[in-house]
Amino acid sequence: MPETVAQILASRSEKTSSRKSDLEKAVGKLRKIDRLLDRLTTAARPESDSQGWGDWELIFNAIFSSDPHDIKLRTHAALDLAGASFPDYYDPDTTYEADARAWIEAFKEILEKLEARLRRDDDED
């Protein structure tokens, strides 16, 4: 009995998803984190406009807390999957906003490097 179109397409999508490399999976996870960081920084008011540290303290805590769902731990897990590590970066250690922005900038740099590596890998296939 010949295969149906639906069976062929279903088997194709199963093969495609199972062939995803660890790098592809890691970049996908990091892109989700990147979108979250973009949304947070867009919504945050500057520290000078808020009472106390306001929004930036919340963002800082979302990045650096010890909660297993924090952004830093999820980032490091994805980087481990990609065989990469978080780069050294200048931590101003001054305000919540400055510290969070410095970490976010380093995050975006490593994501760009991994995306470039992924594109090179795709070009070689």
QUIGI-V835109 format. One line per field, one symbol per residue. psi: psi as a letter, one per 40 degrees, with the letter a starting at -180 (. if undefined). burial: + if it has 9 or more other C-alpha atoms within 8 Angstrom, else -. A space follows every 50 residues. Layout:
# QUIGI-V835109
psi: ???
burial: ???
This chain:
# QUIGI-V835109
psi: hiiidddddddddddddeehiddddddddddddddddddddddhiiddei hbebdddddddddeieheeidddddddddddefiihiiihhdfciddddd dddddddddddddddddddddddd.
burial: -------+-----------+--+++++-+++-++--+--+----+++--+ --+++++-++-+++-----++-++++-+++++---+---------+++++ -+++-+++-++--++--+-------
